[in-house]
Amino acid sequence: MINEWWSHFPPDAQPSLRSRLRDRNSNANVFSAFWELYLHEMLLGSGCTVEIEQQIGTGGKNPDFLVTRDDEQFIVEAIWANQHLDATGSSSLPPQVADAIDRIPSPNFYVSYKVDSIGSTTPPQKRLKSELTGWLANLDPDLVTAEYEQKVPLPRHTWQEADWRLSFEAIPRSPGRRGDPASRTIGFHPSVWVADDSKRLLKAVRKKGGRYGDLALPFIVAVGNSAVFPEDEDIESALYGTSVEYAHRTGSTFGRNPDGYWTAAQEQAHSRVSGVLTVDNPAPWTWTKKVPVLWQSPTRGSLPAPVLPTWETAQLVDNHVERKPAARPIHTSLALPEHWPSGDAFPRRQPSTGS
């Protein structure tokens, strides 16, 4: 499906997109490319004509998509808003190192890991793989299980090199899941503290909102919202301001603080953005499950944003947000079945039989 959608891009735009889709050094780069791939296909499937990076606007830069639908045109600019890990918590490994650990033969154990210290360069992998392979091979899963039931801690191993320090814990596989040296080795990634989602989304929209100057067309910033626990309240706060309750003798009223993207103090500067389109955690396995939401600008100077049939809408009315459901499910604009992908996500391998 990815190959097919990629083929729908203009030939001159395909090499750059392909390079990002195949980037083994940056998960964010890959998911950002996925996000643009999804948006392009969704627009095409909604009956739109899409032109890539056309020269338009007074900012001297080219937005991602110039979209034509019937007799109207609008701009869609994509941005991937990835939730960053807190520097004081456990940090994720570079993707190539995590892949190397996952490929270590470990038929009897999963491992969990924790990053204790981070080096300035990518950690070398050869000795890491050799040490972990030898450590895991010398452990007996039945003995470890029996000792753990007697409150003995799980086996631990520390690897240290080039300012990196990683701590590992061996977790026995259940007997029915042992014996496959090709199965994934990492069983648990470290838990993390995460940043404020509303600030992250606000930063993403600000970054794109003023990038292209005057476009003279409705302008939609499309945010791929990668978050551990996505909340609509965070998006509301980022765009319309945080909600506040004012207490009076006769009761209370509700309002909005002037800390959102579209607030009275910033109305003129941010009226160029007609709407913000968000999808929570978009990925190939969620493309037909996550409904896009168009958050419409409440400022009088904004050009009205077109609404596609597969988009839900959100609008600020008297300091509260009113939602309207999409007219059609999202899978209809992607030419995919409703329950896609089909089949077992993690099929168990059948043991091979020799003659």
Order of alpha helices (4+ residues) and beta strands (2+ residues): alpha-alpha-alpha-beta-beta-beta-alpha-beta-alpha-alpha-beta-beta-beta-alpha-beta-alpha-beta-beta-beta-beta-beta-beta-alpha
